[in-house]
Amino acid sequence: MRPKNFNVHDLISNLNGSCNTINEELPYGMDEEDLTEEDRAVINETIFECDTCGWWYDIEEMNESEGGENICSDCKNSE
């Protein structure tokens, strides 16, 4: 259940620089299905989860791997 005071920017702040899942950072009782399309859009415009290492980064650090995955600069340099 989505709390009335849920703030997607707090979620983004908690995820960025971590390898936690979205569900791990959501408030108690809330799960990923409770996110709105607007929440998802804000997340996708701000941060991304590296498909290789699983850490969350600012969107500016997103690269595309040779296989077409979204990866961080560190993983791109390791290819």
C-alpha positions in Angstrom: 0.0 0.0 0.0 1.4 3.4 -1.0 1.8 5.8 1.9 0.3 9.3 1.4 3.7 10.9 2.1 5.6 8.7 -0.4 8.3 10.7 -2.2 9.9 9.2 -5.3 12.9 11.5 -4.9 13.6 10.0 -1.5 13.5 6.5 -3.1 15.9 7.7 -5.9 18.3 9.2 -3.3 18.3 5.9 -1.3 18.9 3.8 -4.4 21.6 5.9 -6.1 25.0 4.6 -5.2 23.7 1.3 -3.8 23.0 -2.2 -5.1 19.7 -2.5 -3.3 16.5 -3.4 -5.1 13.6 -1.0 -5.4 11.5 -3.2 -3.0 14.3 -3.0 -0.4 14.1 0.8 -0.4 10.3 1.3 -0.5 8.5 2.2 2.8 7.1 -0.7 4.9 4.0 -2.2 3.3 4.7 -0.8 -0.2 6.0 -2.8 -3.1 7.0 -2.1 -6.7 3.5 -2.5 -8.0 2.5 0.5 -6.0 4.7 2.8 -8.0 2.8 4.9 -10.5 3.8 5.4 -14.2 4.9 8.9 -13.2 7.1 7.5 -10.4 8.7 5.1 -12.9 9.3 7.8 -15.4 11.0 10.0 -12.8 13.2 7.1 -11.8 14.1 6.2 -15.4 14.9 9.8 -16.1 17.2 10.2 -13.1 19.0 6.9 -12.3 19.5 3.5 -13.8 20.5 0.1 -12.6 23.7 -1.3 -14.3 22.8 -4.6 -16.0 26.3 -5.9 -15.3 27.2 -4.9 -11.7 23.6 -4.2 -10.3 24.5 -0.8 -8.8 22.4 2.3 -9.3 24.0 5.3 -11.0 23.0 8.8 -12.2 21.5 8.6 -15.7 24.5 10.6 -17.1 26.7 7.6 -16.4 24.7 5.2 -18.5 26.5 3.5 -21.4 25.4 0.8 -23.8 27.3 -2.5 -23.8 28.1 -4.4 -27.0 25.1 -6.5 -26.2 22.8 -3.5 -25.9 22.5 -3.5 -22.1 22.6 -0.4 -20.0 25.9 -0.4 -18.1 27.9 2.0 -15.9 31.2 3.6 -17.0 33.2 1.2 -14.9 31.7 -1.9 -16.5 32.0 -0.2 -20.0 35.7 0.3 -19.4 36.1 -3.4 -18.3 34.6 -4.7 -21.6 
